[in-house]
Each structure stands twice: as C-alpha cells, then as structure tokens.
Amino acid sequence: MIESMGFLVYNDATQYAFDDRALAHLKIAITSKLRLQESFLLSWRIPAELGGGRVSVWISPSVPLQFLFQASQPPALNRKWLEALARSSHSARGMVVMPEQEAETIADTDPSDRRSYVEVQKALDEATSRVP
C-alpha cells in the first residue's frame, strides 16, 4: 500500500515530507501545545534511503506553520500516539517524531513530569473530542 504524503510547511517556506497519518498526529500534538503558547523543538530522523541525518526545527506560536495533506479524508487518530508525542515534547530533545508502534510503548509508561503531562492532556482531550 502506498502511503499518502503530506507536508509540514515551516515559516511559509521550507517543506518537510511526512506520511499523512503521521502528519495528522503531528498536527494535533503541535497545535495543542501552541494553544498553550508553548514553544519547543520538533525533531526527526531522515531515513538512510533519503540521505540520512536528523532535523530539528523550533516550533513557536510566532512561526507560521501549514499542514498540507495529500489524502482528502483525515485518518483515524491513535490517542496513544498523540500522548507519546506530547510527552516527548517536555524532554530536552523536544517533540520527537516516532513510529506509531514505538509511541504506543511509550504511552503505556508513567509520565515523568505529571503536571506538564496533565496540561498537555487537557489540550489533547479538547482537540480529539472534535475529531470524528
């Protein structure tokens, strides 16, 4: 099955490709933090077949972002994936883009920063309550 590819457009210029399902989860996790006026790093690895390496971008309410999707319908969301993305954002590395399976394992562990986790959880609850 061919994945639908979308783009995270950063600062109205640079485009980063993600599969639509991952991008949909990033959109919810990122906008939930931005609603709280939080800034953070967003980091991910570039696959070896695309040259390898890592990317980190500073996400801030003052930096324009766009989420462009190839598919016309949004994918079903995985709450554990959203929780793992939100939790990772409180680390020194910032929010780390991770595979869905890895995210489910992380979400099943206890959060290290309970107060921050509860704040992010409230924003996620609000965002996901409106998603079909």
Backbone as a printed PyTorch tensor [residue, N CA C, xyz], in Angstrom:
tensor([[[  0.8450,  -1.1880,   0.0000],
         [  0.0000,   0.0000,   0.0000],
         [  0.8900,   1.2510,   0.0000]],

        [[  0.6260,   2.1660,  -0.8850],
         [  1.3720,   3.4150,  -0.9830],
         [  0.7800,   4.4110,   0.0120]],

        [[  1.6490,   4.9840,   0.8140],
         [  1.2260,   5.9810,   1.7930],
         [  0.9820,   7.3200,   1.1060]],

        [[ -0.0340,   8.0330,   1.5910],
         [ -0.2550,   9.3960,   1.1230],
         [  0.7600,  10.2890,   1.8110]],

        [[  1.4320,  11.1310,   1.0440],
         [  2.4470,  12.0150,   1.6060],
         [  1.9080,  13.4350,   1.7280]],

        [[  2.1760,  14.0070,   2.8670],
         [  1.8120,  15.3910,   3.1060],
         [  3.0550,  16.1820,   3.4630]],

        [[  2.8620,  17.4620,   3.7670],
         [  3.9990,  18.3280,   4.0690],
         [  3.7040,  19.2090,   5.2740]],

        [[  4.7040,  19.3540,   6.1010],
         [  4.7210,  20.3750,   7.1350],
         [  5.4850,  21.5310,   6.5210]],

        [[  4.8070,  22.6670,   6.3460],
         [  5.4470,  23.8510,   5.7690],
         [  5.8090,  24.7670,   6.9240]],

        [[  7.1040,  25.0070,   7.0500],
         [  7.6510,  25.7630,   8.1760],
         [  8.0250,  27.1730,   7.7320]],

        [[  7.5220,  28.1630,   8.4590],
         [  7.8580,  29.5620,   8.2160],
         [  7.5500,  29.9900,   6.7750]],

        [[  6.4600,  29.4830,   6.2320],
         [  5.9900,  29.8130,   4.8830],
         [  6.9860,  29.4760,   3.7780]],

        [[  7.9710,  28.6060,   4.0620],
         [  8.9860,  28.3570,   3.0410],
         [  9.4150,  26.8960,   2.9580]],

        [[ 10.0170,  26.3810,   3.9930],
         [ 10.5980,  25.0470,   3.9490],
         [  9.5250,  23.9890,   4.1210]],

        [[  9.5430,  22.9860,   3.2330],
         [  8.5730,  21.9010,   3.2850],
         [  9.2620,  20.6100,   3.7210]],

        [[  8.6540,  19.9480,   4.7060],
         [  9.1480,  18.6700,   5.1890],
         [  8.0810,  17.6160,   4.9200]],

        [[  8.4570,  16.5360,   4.2520],
         [  7.5110,  15.4790,   3.8800],
         [  7.3060,  14.4870,   5.0220]],

        [[  6.0510,  14.1420,   5.2640],
         [  5.6410,  13.1190,   6.2210],
         [  4.4780,  12.3620,   5.6030]],

        [[  4.3340,  11.0810,   5.9810],
         [  3.1310,  10.4060,   5.5090],
         [  1.9340,  11.0560,   6.2080]],

        [[  0.7970,  11.0570,   5.5310],
         [ -0.3900,  11.7690,   6.0110],
         [ -0.7990,  11.3430,   7.4210]],

        [[ -0.6980,  10.0470,   7.7230],
         [ -1.1090,   9.5660,   9.0480],
         [ -0.2210,  10.1780,  10.1450]],

        [[  1.0830,  10.1550,   9.9520],
         [  1.9890,  10.7680,  10.9320],
         [  1.7430,  12.2670,  11.0110]],

        [[  1.5600,  12.9200,   9.8690],
         [  1.3390,  14.3660,   9.8400],
         [  0.0470,  14.7450,  10.5680]],

        [[ -0.9800,  13.9270,  10.4580],
         [ -2.2410,  14.1990,  11.1580],
         [ -2.0230,  14.1800,  12.6760]],

        [[ -1.2150,  13.2380,  13.1460],
         [ -0.9200,  13.1700,  14.5690],
         [ -0.0390,  14.3470,  15.0060]],

        [[  0.9220,  14.6950,  14.1840],
         [  1.7630,  15.8520,  14.4930],
         [  0.9280,  17.1280,  14.5610]],

        [[  0.0070,  17.2720,  13.6500],
         [ -0.8460,  18.4710,  13.6240],
         [ -1.5790,  18.6480,  14.9530]],

        [[ -2.1800,  17.5800,  15.4570],
         [ -2.9240,  17.6700,  16.7170],
         [ -1.9690,  17.9420,  17.8810]],

        [[ -0.8590,  17.2060,  17.9490],
         [  0.0930,  17.3750,  19.0530],
         [  0.7140,  18.7740,  19.0530]],

        [[  1.0950,  19.2480,  17.8850],
         [  1.7260,  20.5760,  17.7820],
         [  0.7290,  21.6820,  18.1070]],

        [[ -0.4300,  21.6430,  17.5050],
         [ -1.3940,  22.7260,  17.7400],
         [ -1.9010,  22.7210,  19.1780]],

        [[ -1.9480,  21.5550,  19.8230],
         [ -2.3410,  21.5100,  21.2380],
         [ -1.3410,  22.2710,  22.0910]],

        [[ -0.0590,  22.1190,  21.8100],
         [  0.9620,  22.8460,  22.5610],
         [  0.9410,  24.3390,  22.2180]],

        [[  0.7420,  24.6660,  20.9620],
         [  0.7170,  26.0760,  20.5680],
         [ -0.4660,  26.8090,  21.1900]],

        [[ -1.5800,  26.1070,  21.3870],
         [ -2.7230,  26.7190,  22.0720],
         [ -2.3650,  27.1230,  23.4950]],

        [[ -1.4110,  26.3930,  24.0850],
         [ -0.9350,  26.7090,  25.4320],
         [  0.1940,  27.7390,  25.4030]],

        [[  0.4850,  28.2900,  24.2050],
         [  1.5610,  29.2610,  23.9980],
         [  2.9370,  28.6900,  24.3430]],

        [[  3.1100,  27.3930,  24.1200],
         [  4.3870,  26.7350,  24.3910],
         [  5.2160,  26.6560,  23.1170]],

        [[  6.5160,  26.8910,  23.2570],
         [  7.4850,  26.7200,  22.1760],
         [  8.3110,  25.4750,  22.4880]],

        [[  8.7960,  24.8090,  21.4510],
         [  9.5370,  23.5670,  21.6580],
         [ 10.2420,  23.1740,  20.3660]],

        [[ 11.1950,  22.2420,  20.4880],
         [ 11.8380,  21.6550,  19.3150],
         [ 10.9890,  20.5100,  18.7840]],

        [[ 10.9570,  20.3720,  17.4800],
         [ 10.3710,  19.2060,  16.8140],
         [ 11.5210,  18.5420,  16.0770]],

        [[ 11.7800,  17.2710,  16.3780],
         [ 12.9350,  16.5800,  15.8100],
         [ 12.5290,  15.2520,  15.1880]],

        [[ 13.2460,  14.8750,  14.1190],
         [ 13.0350,  13.5700,  13.4920],
         [ 14.2780,  13.1590,  12.7350]],

        [[ 14.3200,  11.8710,  12.4190],
         [ 15.4340,  11.3200,  11.6530],
         [ 15.0620,  11.2470,  10.1770]],

        [[ 16.0570,  11.4650,   9.3510],
         [ 15.8840,  11.3020,   7.9110],
         [ 16.3060,   9.8730,   7.5760]],

        [[ 15.4490,   9.1140,   6.9070],
         [ 15.8050,   7.7260,   6.5820],
         [ 17.0740,   7.6530,   5.7320]],

        [[ 17.8180,   6.5640,   5.9030],
         [ 19.0760,   6.3740,   5.1690],
         [ 18.8630,   6.4360,   3.6650]],

        [[ 17.7340,   5.9030,   3.1900],
         [ 17.4700,   5.9180,   1.7420],
         [ 17.2460,   7.3260,   1.1960]],

        [[ 17.0330,   8.2910,   2.0970],
         [ 16.8910,   9.6890,   1.6840],
         [ 18.1180,  10.5200,   2.0460]],

        [[ 19.2000,   9.8390,   2.4000],
         [ 20.4410,  10.5360,   2.7020],
         [ 20.8500,  10.5070,   4.1580]],

        [[ 19.9310,  10.1420,   5.0470],
         [ 20.2480,  10.0440,   6.4640],
         [ 20.3680,  11.3910,   7.1370]],

        [[ 20.5130,  11.3610,   8.4590],
         [ 20.6740,  12.5740,   9.2460],
         [ 19.4840,  12.8360,  10.1470]],

        [[ 19.4790,  14.0320,  10.7110],
         [ 18.4130,  14.4450,  11.6230],
         [ 18.0130,  15.8810,  11.3000]],

        [[ 16.7820,  16.2000,  11.6580],
         [ 16.2790,  17.5700,  11.5080],
         [ 15.6480,  17.9780,  12.8290]],

        [[ 15.8820,  19.2100,  13.2420],
         [ 15.1930,  19.8060,  14.3840],
         [ 14.7650,  21.2050,  13.9730]],

        [[ 13.5220,  21.5420,  14.2420],
         [ 13.0140,  22.8890,  13.9630],
         [ 12.3680,  23.4340,  15.2330]],

        [[ 12.5080,  24.7360,  15.4270],
         [ 11.9210,  25.3930,  16.5850],
         [ 10.4670,  25.7210,  16.2590]],

        [[  9.5570,  25.1950,  17.0760],
         [  8.1260,  25.4380,  16.8960],
         [  7.7060,  26.4770,  17.9350]],

        [[  7.1030,  27.5420,  17.4640],
         [  6.7130,  28.6490,  18.3200],
         [  5.4100,  29.2390,  17.7910]],

        [[  4.5800,  29.8030,  18.6710],
         [  3.3550,  30.4440,  18.1950],
         [  3.6170,  31.5530,  17.1670]],

        [[  4.8330,  32.0990,  17.1390],
         [  5.1350,  33.1900,  16.2120],
         [  5.6420,  32.7120,  14.8460]],

        [[  5.8710,  31.4160,  14.6860],
         [  6.3740,  30.8810,  13.4160],
         [  5.2030,  30.2680,  12.6420]],

        [[  4.9460,  30.7460,  11.4190],
         [  3.8360,  30.1980,  10.6370],
         [  4.0760,  28.7270,  10.2660]],

        [[  3.0330,  27.9250,  10.4360],
         [  3.0620,  26.5160,  10.0520],
         [  1.8510,  26.2120,   9.1850]],

        [[  2.0430,  25.3140,   8.2370],
         [  0.9320,  24.7880,   7.4500],
         [  1.0690,  23.2760,   7.4300]],

        [[ -0.0630,  22.6000,   7.4110],
         [ -0.0940,  21.1460,   7.2970],
         [ -0.8450,  20.8360,   6.0040]],

        [[ -0.1270,  20.3420,   5.0130],
         [ -0.7140,  20.0450,   3.7120],
         [ -0.8280,  18.5330,   3.5560]],

        [[ -2.0410,  18.0480,   3.3150],
         [ -2.2970,  16.6160,   3.2050],
         [ -2.6460,  16.2320,   1.7820]],

        [[ -2.1580,  15.0760,   1.3600],
         [ -2.4930,  14.5700,   0.0340],
         [ -3.8820,  13.9330,   0.0310]],

        [[ -4.1850,  13.1680,   1.0670],
         [ -5.4720,  12.4810,   1.1440],
         [ -6.5850,  13.4830,   1.4390]],

        [[ -7.7570,  13.2240,   0.8870],
         [ -8.8740,  14.1430,   1.0980],
         [ -9.5850,  13.9140,   2.4290]],

        [[ -9.4420,  12.7280,   3.0200],
         [-10.0800,  12.4090,   4.2900],
         [ -9.0190,  12.2150,   5.3700]],

        [[ -9.2790,  12.7260,   6.5690],
         [ -8.3000,  12.5400,   7.6490],
         [ -8.2820,  11.0870,   8.1160]],

        [[ -7.1110,  10.6020,   8.5410],
         [ -7.0410,   9.2330,   9.0470],
         [ -7.5910,   9.1520,  10.4670]],

        [[ -7.8890,   7.9360,  10.9120],
         [ -8.2660,   7.7350,  12.3080],
         [ -7.0540,   8.0690,  13.1750]],

        [[ -7.3170,   8.6620,  14.3200],
         [ -6.2240,   9.0500,  15.2060],
         [ -6.0180,   8.0160,  16.3040]],

        [[ -4.7550,   7.8260,  16.6690],
         [ -4.3630,   6.9110,  17.7340],
         [ -4.0180,   7.7620,  18.9500]],

        [[ -4.8460,   7.6930,  19.9810],
         [ -4.6660,   8.5180,  21.1810],
         [ -3.2980,   8.2730,  21.8310]],

        [[ -2.8400,   7.0320,  21.8460],
         [ -1.5380,   6.7370,  22.4580],
         [ -0.4040,   7.4150,  21.6870]],

        [[ -0.5190,   7.4810,  20.3810],
         [  0.4990,   8.1590,  19.5760],
         [  0.5130,   9.6500,  19.9230]],

        [[ -0.6740,  10.2370,  20.0370],
         [ -0.7690,  11.6500,  20.4180],
         [ -0.1570,  11.8950,  21.7980]],

        [[ -0.4440,  11.0010,  22.7360],
         [  0.0960,  11.1430,  24.0880],
         [  1.6240,  11.0420,  24.0870]],

        [[  2.1610,  10.0950,  23.3310],
         [  3.6190,   9.9300,  23.2840],
         [  4.2950,  11.1560,  22.6670]],

        [[  3.7060,  11.7250,  21.6130],
         [  4.2570,  12.9360,  21.0150],
         [  4.2410,  14.0820,  22.0200]],

        [[  3.1220,  14.2350,  22.7140],
         [  3.0050,  15.3130,  23.7010],
         [  4.0180,  15.1340,  24.8220]],

        [[  4.1710,  13.9290,  25.3040],
         [  5.1200,  13.6760,  26.3900],
         [  6.5510,  13.9230,  25.9540]],

        [[  6.8750,  13.5260,  24.7400],
         [  8.2520,  13.7160,  24.2770],
         [  8.6100,  15.1960,  24.1860]],

        [[  7.6230,  16.0460,  23.9990],
         [  7.8900,  17.4810,  23.8420],
         [  8.4430,  18.1180,  25.1000]],

        [[  8.2980,  17.4600,  26.2340],
         [  8.7950,  18.0050,  27.5020],
         [ 10.2170,  17.5760,  27.7990]],

        [[ 10.8160,  16.8120,  26.8990],
         [ 12.2020,  16.3770,  27.1050],
         [ 13.1570,  17.4210,  26.5250]],

        [[ 14.4370,  17.2650,  26.8380],
         [ 15.4470,  18.1810,  26.3050],
         [ 15.5380,  18.0920,  24.7870]],

        [[ 15.1980,  16.9370,  24.2110],
         [ 15.2330,  16.7590,  22.7560],
         [ 14.0150,  17.3670,  22.0690]],

        [[ 13.0070,  17.7120,  22.8140],
         [ 11.7910,  18.2410,  22.2160],
         [ 10.8830,  17.1310,  21.7210]],

        [[  9.8220,  17.5140,  21.0240],
         [  8.8890,  16.5320,  20.4750],
         [  9.6230,  15.7300,  19.4080]],

        [[  9.5990,  14.4230,  19.5580],
         [ 10.3100,  13.5470,  18.6400],
         [  9.2980,  12.7820,  17.8060]],

        [[  9.4200,  12.9000,  16.4910],
         [  8.5600,  12.1400,  15.5830],
         [  8.9990,  10.6870,  15.6770]],

        [[  8.0490,   9.8150,  15.9680],
         [  8.3530,   8.4030,  16.1800],
         [  7.3180,   7.5320,  15.4860]],

        [[  7.6860,   6.2840,  15.1900],
         [  6.7210,   5.3660,  14.5940],
         [  5.5660,   5.0820,  15.5640]],

        [[  4.4270,   4.7540,  15.0270],
         [  3.2360,   4.5100,  15.8360],
         [  3.4630,   3.4000,  16.8720]],

        [[  4.1130,   2.3330,  16.4910],
         [  4.3310,   1.2180,  17.4110],
         [  5.1980,   1.6460,  18.5990]],

        [[  6.2480,   2.4160,  18.3290],
         [  7.0970,   2.9270,  19.4070],
         [  6.3080,   3.8480,  20.3250]],

        [[  5.4440,   4.6620,  19.7520],
         [  4.6370,   5.5940,  20.5300],
         [  3.7000,   4.8590,  21.4820]],

        [[  3.1340,   3.7630,  21.0450],
         [  2.2320,   3.0080,  21.9050],
         [  2.9680,   2.4550,  23.1190]],

        [[  4.1990,   2.0220,  22.9460],
         [  5.0030,   1.5320,  24.0580],
         [  5.3000,   2.6600,  25.0390]],

        [[  5.6650,   3.8150,  24.5340],
         [  5.9770,   4.9730,  25.3780],
         [  4.7430,   5.4330,  26.1430]],

        [[  3.6050,   5.4760,  25.4830],
         [  2.3780,   5.9650,  26.1120],
         [  1.9310,   5.0690,  27.2610]],

        [[  2.3420,   3.8130,  27.2460],
         [  1.9540,   2.8800,  28.3030],
         [  2.8030,   3.0160,  29.5700]],

        [[  3.8670,   3.8420,  29.5300],
         [  4.7020,   4.0460,  30.7100],
         [  4.2260,   5.2820,  31.4590]],

        [[  4.6210,   5.3960,  32.7040],
         [  4.2270,   6.5450,  33.5120],
         [  4.9620,   7.7920,  33.0520]],

        [[  4.2710,   8.9360,  32.9780],
         [  4.9420,  10.1850,  32.6010],
         [  5.8940,  10.6320,  33.7010]],

        [[  6.9910,  11.2520,  33.3150],
         [  7.9720,  11.7040,  34.2940],
         [  7.6110,  13.0770,  34.8680]],

        [[  6.9180,  13.8880,  34.1210],
         [  6.5450,  15.2220,  34.5630],
         [  5.0140,  15.2870,  34.5810]],

        [[  4.4180,  14.8750,  35.6680],
         [  2.9640,  14.7050,  35.7590],
         [  2.2040,  16.0170,  35.5110]],

        [[  2.6670,  17.1410,  36.0670],
         [  1.9440,  18.4030,  35.9120],
         [  1.8980,  18.8410,  34.4480]],

        [[  3.0390,  18.7980,  33.7690],
         [  3.0790,  19.1690,  32.3610],
         [  2.2350,  18.2170,  31.5380]],

        [[  2.3220,  16.9450,  31.8810],
         [  1.5490,  15.9380,  31.1570],
         [  0.0500,  16.2170,  31.2660]],

        [[ -0.4140,  16.5840,  32.4620],
         [ -1.8370,  16.8590,  32.6680],
         [ -2.2690,  18.0640,  31.8250]],

        [[ -1.4420,  19.1040,  31.7510],
         [ -1.7750,  20.2780,  30.9440],
         [ -1.8900,  19.9230,  29.4630]],

        [[ -0.9320,  19.1490,  28.9760],
         [ -0.9750,  18.7390,  27.5750],
         [ -2.1560,  17.8120,  27.3450]],

        [[ -2.4410,  16.9550,  28.3010],
         [ -3.5630,  16.0210,  28.1620],
         [ -4.8850,  16.7750,  28.0120]],

        [[ -5.0580,  17.8580,  28.7650],
         [ -6.2770,  18.6580,  28.6420],
         [ -6.4260,  19.2000,  27.2180]],

        [[ -5.3340,  19.7240,  26.6750],
         [ -5.3770,  20.2500,  25.3060],
         [ -5.6550,  19.1350,  24.3030]],

        [[ -5.0470,  17.9680,  24.5030],
         [ -5.3040,  16.8400,  23.6020],
         [ -6.7560,  16.3850,  23.7020]],

        [[ -7.2880,  16.3430,  24.9120],
         [ -8.6840,  15.9500,  25.0940],
         [ -9.6080,  16.8870,  24.3250]],

        [[ -9.3260,  18.1820,  24.4180],
         [-10.1400,  19.1660,  23.7090],
         [-10.0310,  18.9740,  22.1930]],

        [[ -8.8080,  18.7960,  21.7070],
         [ -8.5970,  18.6470,  20.2630],
         [ -9.2090,  17.3690,  19.7310]],

        [[ -9.0550,  16.2750,  20.4430],
         [ -9.5360,  14.9930,  19.9200],
         [-11.0350,  14.8100,  20.1390]],

        [[-11.6490,  15.5860,  20.9970],
         [-13.0910,  15.4610,  21.2050],
         [-13.8720,  15.8990,  19.9760]],

        [[-13.2640,  16.7270,  19.1370],
         [-13.9390,  17.2290,  17.9340],
         [-13.6030,  16.4180,  16.6860]],

        [[-12.6860,  15.4470,  16.8310],
         [-12.2560,  14.6600,  15.6770],
         [-13.1440,  13.4260,  15.5690]],

        [[-13.7130,  13.1860,  14.3810],
         [-14.5760,  12.0050,  14.2430],
         [-13.8000,  10.7070,  14.3920]]])
